[in-house]
């Protein structure tokens, strides 16, 4: 993500909470920008309307369910940054973003998705990181259940 966007995001919002960064990527890797996956980004932009749209390979600060997020259209996959204490409130959006991405990646021939989750302090120090790969040969329900486990965070660090 762009340093200035993260810096602006952190400086203009609550400082008492760590941040959670999610990235979802297709395996094998392919471009995930709006030119290559217009349906994915069209659906995301419809969901975040009237905010947005997320412009080509740009990160934007949005407010969803009264919570600020950073959403980036990145060539390697959508990236999302939220305050950890807002994750429960934004859970459905995160699940929506992951589900849309998986559908788009499957259509382009991906056999797995790689999901990176980092918990970061507001001073941008990584305090935990996990990277999971999920086989897309599983049923959509199984994939969504695995996503739930990845998204879930029991308490702020």
VOKE-339545 format. One line per field, with one value per atom (N, C-alpha, C): residue in three letters; x, y, z; residue number from 1. Coordinates in steps of 0.05 Angstrom, whole numbers. Example, Ala and Ser with C-alpha at 12.3 -4.5 7.8 and 13.67 -1.06 7.14 Angstrom:
<recs>
r <- ALA|ALA|ALA|SER|SER|SER
east <- 264|246|264|257|273|258
north <- -114|-90|-66|-45|-21|1
up <- 156|156|156|142|143|157
k <- 1|1|1|2|2|2
</recs>
This chain:
<recs>
r <- UNK|UNK|UNK|UNK|UNK|UNK|UNK|UNK|UNK|UNK|UNK|UNK|UNK|UNK|UNK|UNK|UNK|UNK|UNK|UNK|UNK|UNK|UNK|UNK|UNK|UNK|UNK|UNK|UNK|UNK|UNK|UNK|UNK|UNK|UNK|UNK|UNK|UNK|UNK|UNK|UNK|UNK|UNK|UNK|UNK|UNK|UNK|UNK|UNK|UNK|UNK|UNK|UNK|UNK|UNK|UNK|UNK|UNK|UNK|UNK|UNK|UNK|UNK|UNK|UNK|UNK|UNK|UNK|UNK|UNK|UNK|UNK|UNK|UNK|UNK|UNK|UNK|UNK|UNK|UNK|UNK|UNK|UNK|UNK|UNK|UNK|UNK|UNK|UNK|UNK|UNK|UNK|UNK|UNK|UNK|UNK|UNK|UNK|UNK|UNK|UNK|UNK|UNK|UNK|UNK|UNK|UNK|UNK|UNK|UNK|UNK|UNK|UNK|UNK|UNK|UNK|UNK|UNK|UNK|UNK|UNK|UNK|UNK|UNK|UNK|UNK|UNK|UNK|UNK|UNK|UNK|UNK|UNK|UNK|UNK|UNK|UNK|UNK|UNK|UNK|UNK|UNK|UNK|UNK|UNK|UNK|UNK|UNK|UNK|UNK|UNK|UNK|UNK|UNK|UNK|UNK|UNK|UNK|UNK|UNK|UNK|UNK|UNK|UNK|UNK|UNK|UNK|UNK|UNK|UNK|UNK|UNK|UNK|UNK|UNK|UNK|UNK|UNK|UNK|UNK|UNK|UNK|UNK|UNK|UNK|UNK|UNK|UNK|UNK|UNK|UNK|UNK|UNK|UNK|UNK|UNK|UNK|UNK|UNK|UNK|UNK|UNK|UNK|UNK|UNK|UNK|UNK|UNK|UNK|UNK|UNK|UNK|UNK|UNK|UNK|UNK|UNK|UNK|UNK|UNK|UNK|UNK|UNK|UNK|UNK|UNK|UNK|UNK|UNK|UNK|UNK|UNK|UNK|UNK|UNK|UNK|UNK|UNK|UNK|UNK|UNK|UNK|UNK|UNK|UNK|UNK|UNK|UNK|UNK|UNK|UNK|UNK|UNK|UNK|UNK|UNK|UNK|UNK|UNK|UNK|UNK|UNK|UNK|UNK|UNK|UNK|UNK|UNK|UNK|UNK|UNK|UNK|UNK|UNK|UNK|UNK|UNK|UNK|UNK|UNK|UNK|UNK|UNK|UNK|UNK|UNK|UNK|UNK|UNK|UNK|UNK|UNK|UNK|UNK|UNK|UNK|UNK|UNK|UNK|UNK|UNK|UNK|UNK|UNK|UNK|UNK|UNK|UNK|UNK|UNK|UNK|UNK|UNK|UNK|UNK|UNK|UNK|UNK|UNK|UNK|UNK|UNK|UNK|UNK|UNK|UNK|UNK|UNK|UNK|UNK|UNK|UNK|UNK|UNK|UNK|UNK|UNK|UNK|UNK|UNK|UNK|UNK|UNK|UNK|UNK|UNK|UNK|UNK|UNK|UNK|UNK|UNK|UNK|UNK|UNK|UNK|UNK|UNK|UNK|UNK|UNK|UNK|UNK|UNK|UNK|UNK|UNK|UNK|UNK|UNK|UNK|UNK|UNK|UNK|UNK|UNK|UNK|UNK|UNK|UNK|UNK|UNK|UNK|UNK|UNK|UNK|UNK|UNK|UNK|UNK|UNK|UNK|UNK|UNK|UNK|UNK|UNK|UNK|UNK|UNK|UNK|UNK|UNK|UNK|UNK|UNK|UNK|UNK|UNK|UNK|UNK|UNK|UNK|UNK|UNK|UNK|UNK|UNK|UNK|UNK|UNK|UNK|UNK|UNK|UNK|UNK|UNK|UNK|UNK|UNK|UNK|UNK|UNK|UNK|UNK|UNK|UNK|UNK|UNK|UNK|UNK|UNK|UNK|UNK|UNK|UNK|UNK|UNK|UNK|UNK|UNK|UNK|UNK|UNK|UNK|UNK|UNK|UNK|UNK|UNK|UNK|UNK|UNK|UNK|UNK|UNK|UNK|UNK|UNK|UNK|UNK
east <- 17|0|17|6|21|25|50|57|40|36|21|-8|-20|-48|-49|-31|-31|-26|-7|0|-25|-38|-62|-84|-88|-108|-104|-80|-73|-75|-64|-64|-91|-110|-136|-157|-149|-168|-157|-172|-165|-137|-123|-95|-93|-116|-115|-119|-117|-123|-102|-94|-76|-92|-78|-90|-88|-106|-105|-103|-84|-80|-87|-103|-109|-102|-92|-87|-95|-110|-118|-107|-93|-79|-86|-88|-92|-66|-68|-45|-53|-40|-16|-24|-4|-8|-15|-34|-42|-50|-52|-59|-88|-92|-119|-129|-118|-126|-154|-165|-192|-192|-170|-169|-171|-158|-158|-182|-193|-216|-238|-249|-269|-294|-302|-326|-322|-299|-292|-294|-279|-278|-305|-320|-346|-365|-364|-380|-371|-345|-335|-344|-341|-348|-378|-395|-423|-429|-415|-419|-410|-390|-380|-393|-410|-423|-440|-441|-432|-402|-388|-359|-345|-321|-307|-313|-308|-298|-268|-259|-230|-218|-201|-189|-167|-159|-139|-114|-108|-84|-79|-100|-98|-110|-101|-114|-131|-154|-173|-180|-185|-195|-226|-240|-269|-280|-306|-319|-342|-341|-362|-372|-399|-410|-398|-394|-382|-353|-340|-312|-294|-272|-253|-238|-233|-217|-199|-178|-163|-167|-176|-180|-163|-146|-128|-133|-135|-135|-106|-97|-68|-66|-45|-43|-41|-31|-28|-53|-72|-96|-106|-132|-143|-129|-125|-113|-132|-134|-152|-138|-142|-130|-153|-157|-177|-166|-179|-172|-182|-166|-173|-199|-205|-230|-254|-250|-272|-277|-260|-262|-288|-299|-324|-346|-346|-366|-363|-339|-334|-332|-337|-333|-348|-372|-388|-375|-364|-351|-326|-310|-286|-293|-313|-322|-332|-347|-356|-333|-313|-289|-275|-270|-257|-273|-299|-316|-316|-319|-318|-291|-270|-243|-239|-248|-246|-260|-285|-300|-286|-275|-260|-235|-220|-195|-201|-222|-229|-234|-249|-255|-230|-209|-184|-164|-173|-156|-140|-145|-130|-138|-119|-124|-124|-112|-111|-113|-119|-116|-96|-81|-62|-72|-76|-86|-65|-57|-38|-54|-49|-61|-38|-36|-17|-31|-22|-31|-8|-14|6|-1|19|14|10|0|-4|23|44|71|83|66|72|93|91|108|90|99|84|87|64|64|56|43|37|31|38|33|26|6|0|-6|3|-2|-14|-37|-51|-57|-56|-64|-88|-109|-133|-137|-141|-147|-175|-177|-203|-219|-207|-222|-243|-241|-260|-287|-308|-334|-332|-350|-349|-354|-372|-378|-353|-337|-313|-292|-290|-272|-280|-306|-316|-311|-315|-309|-279|-262|-233|-227|-241|-238|-246|-268|-277|-255|-242|-220|-197|-191|-170|-177|-202|-211|-213|-221|-227|-202|-207|-187|-201|-191|-205|-204|-182|-180|-157|-159|-137|-112|-89|-64|-54
north <- -24|0|25|46|71|81|88|98|121|140|164|156|137|130|117|99|86|107|124|146|163|172|189|174|149|132|131|125|122|149|169|196|208|201|213|197|175|157|148|129|119|109|115|106|85|77|58|29|24|-2|-9|-35|-45|-47|-51|-53|-82|-90|-116|-112|-124|-123|-150|-151|-175|-171|-192|-192|-219|-220|-245|-245|-267|-270|-297|-297|-323|-338|-365|-383|-401|-402|-386|-356|-340|-311|-300|-282|-267|-239|-221|-194|-192|-176|-172|-144|-128|-100|-98|-74|-71|-75|-73|-78|-108|-124|-153|-167|-156|-167|-146|-136|-115|-123|-148|-157|-156|-165|-164|-135|-117|-90|-75|-83|-71|-78|-104|-112|-99|-97|-84|-54|-41|-13|-9|-28|-26|-29|-47|-52|-27|-13|10|36|35|60|72|98|118|126|113|118|104|113|100|114|101|74|73|49|44|46|66|71|51|50|30|31|9|6|29|37|59|49|60|54|78|71|92|88|109|108|110|90|89|88|93|88|69|45|25|18|18|13|31|56|77|71|53|46|52|65|71|46|43|22|34|19|25|1|6|-15|-8|-27|-22|-42|-31|-47|-51|-75|-81|-103|-102|-121|-150|-154|-182|-191|-173|-180|-158|-158|-137|-137|-113|-110|-93|-100|-87|-81|-58|-51|-40|-52|-43|-42|-26|-27|-53|-65|-92|-91|-70|-69|-64|-59|-56|-81|-101|-124|-139|-141|-154|-139|-113|-97|-100|-103|-104|-133|-152|-180|-188|-179|-186|-174|-150|-139|-154|-161|-177|-203|-217|-242|-238|-216|-209|-205|-190|-185|-210|-228|-253|-271|-273|-290|-281|-255|-244|-250|-247|-251|-280|-298|-327|-334|-324|-330|-320|-296|-284|-300|-307|-322|-349|-363|-389|-387|-366|-362|-358|-347|-343|-366|-388|-412|-416|-400|-404|-431|-445|-470|-467|-445|-438|-408|-400|-372|-371|-350|-345|-320|-324|-302|-295|-270|-260|-242|-248|-231|-222|-196|-184|-167|-169|-150|-131|-105|-84|-63|-53|-31|-6|15|40|53|43|52|35|18|1|-21|-31|-54|-79|-99|-124|-140|-147|-162|-191|-197|-225|-226|-248|-252|-281|-286|-313|-313|-334|-337|-364|-365|-391|-393|-418|-424|-443|-437|-453|-464|-490|-503|-495|-487|-479|-503|-527|-551|-558|-547|-551|-537|-545|-532|-503|-486|-458|-455|-472|-471|-478|-498|-505|-482|-469|-447|-424|-418|-396|-402|-427|-435|-431|-437|-433|-403|-387|-358|-347|-358|-349|-353|-375|-380|-360|-353|-334|-306|-298|-271|-268|-290|-288|-280|-260|-252|-250|-263|-265|-239|-225|-201|-183|-157|-140|-147|-145|-150|-126
up <- 0|0|0|-9|-10|18|24|51|60|42|49|56|42|48|75|81|108|129|124|144|148|127|129|144|137|150|180|188|217|231|219|232|236|218|219|234|246|259|286|298|325|326|347|350|372|384|405|396|370|360|339|339|318|292|270|244|234|217|204|174|162|133|121|100|86|56|45|16|6|-17|-29|-58|-64|-90|-103|-129|-143|-145|-145|-150|-173|-196|-203|-205|-201|-200|-227|-227|-251|-243|-262|-256|-246|-226|-214|-215|-233|-235|-249|-249|-261|-291|-304|-333|-338|-321|-324|-311|-290|-276|-273|-295|-293|-278|-280|-265|-235|-226|-197|-187|-200|-190|-195|-215|-219|-196|-187|-164|-138|-134|-110|-110|-133|-135|-130|-139|-134|-104|-91|-62|-46|-54|-38|-46|-66|-76|-53|-50|-69|-66|-48|-45|-69|-74|-96|-122|-144|-147|-139|-135|-131|-158|-162|-188|-194|-219|-228|-212|-197|-181|-162|-148|-129|-102|-80|-54|-47|-34|-26|3|18|44|42|53|51|80|83|108|103|115|113|141|145|171|192|185|202|211|196|202|178|183|161|152|127|116|93|87|62|44|20|0|-24|-32|-55|-77|-101|-125|-133|-129|-134|-155|-171|-193|-183|-159|-149|-133|-127|-113|-95|-89|-71|-44|-33|-7|10|35|54|80|91|117|134|158|177|205|222|251|262|279|289|305|319|334|316|291|272|255|258|241|244|268|271|256|258|244|213|204|175|164|181|174|148|145|121|95|98|74|67|87|82|69|79|68|39|34|8|-12|-3|-19|-26|-6|-11|-29|-25|-41|-70|-75|-103|-116|-100|-111|-119|-102|-107|-133|-136|-160|-185|-184|-207|-212|-191|-195|-207|-198|-210|-240|-247|-276|-292|-280|-294|-292|-280|-279|-254|-233|-208|-196|-184|-170|-140|-131|-102|-99|-74|-67|-44|-44|-22|-7|19|35|56|56|76|95|121|142|160|164|182|203|227|248|251|249|248|269|284|302|286|298|284|278|288|281|259|246|224|230|255|263|261|247|245|271|283|307|303|281|273|243|232|203|198|182|173|143|130|102|98|86|81|51|42|15|17|1|1|-27|-29|-54|-64|-89|-99|-110|-108|-116|-95|-71|-50|-58|-45|-50|-40|-51|-43|-13|-2|26|43|34|49|47|24|20|39|40|57|86|94|122|129|110|115|117|100|101|128|139|166|186|185|205|201|176|171|180|176|183|213|226|255|271|289|308|335|355|380|396|396|412|401|405|396|411|398|410|426
k <- 1|1|1|2|2|2|3|3|3|4|4|4|5|5|5|6|6|6|7|7|7|8|8|8|9|9|9|10|10|10|11|11|11|12|12|12|13|13|13|14|14|14|15|15|15|16|16|16|17|17|17|18|18|18|19|19|19|20|20|20|21|21|21|22|22|22|23|23|23|24|24|24|25|25|25|26|26|26|27|27|27|28|28|28|29|29|29|30|30|30|31|31|31|32|32|32|33|33|33|34|34|34|35|35|35|36|36|36|37|37|37|38|38|38|39|39|39|40|40|40|41|41|41|42|42|42|43|43|43|44|44|44|45|45|45|46|46|46|47|47|47|48|48|48|49|49|49|50|50|50|51|51|51|52|52|52|53|53|53|54|54|54|55|55|55|56|56|56|57|57|57|58|58|58|59|59|59|60|60|60|61|61|61|62|62|62|63|63|63|64|64|64|65|65|65|66|66|66|67|67|67|68|68|68|69|69|69|70|70|70|71|71|71|72|72|72|73|73|73|74|74|74|75|75|75|76|76|76|77|77|77|78|78|78|79|79|79|80|80|80|81|81|81|82|82|82|83|83|83|84|84|84|85|85|85|86|86|86|87|87|87|88|88|88|89|89|89|90|90|90|91|91|91|92|92|92|93|93|93|94|94|94|95|95|95|96|96|96|97|97|97|98|98|98|99|99|99|100|100|100|101|101|101|102|102|102|103|103|103|104|104|104|105|105|105|106|106|106|107|107|107|108|108|108|109|109|109|110|110|110|111|111|111|112|112|112|113|113|113|114|114|114|115|115|115|116|116|116|117|117|117|118|118|118|119|119|119|120|120|120|121|121|121|122|122|122|123|123|123|124|124|124|125|125|125|126|126|126|127|127|127|128|128|128|129|129|129|130|130|130|131|131|131|132|132|132|133|133|133|134|134|134|135|135|135|136|136|136|137|137|137|138|138|138|139|139|139|140|140|140|141|141|141|142|142|142|143|143|143|144|144|144|145|145|145|146|146|146|147|147|147|148|148|148|149|149|149|150|150|150|151|151|151|152|152|152|153|153|153|154|154|154|155|155|155|156|156|156|157|157|157
</recs>
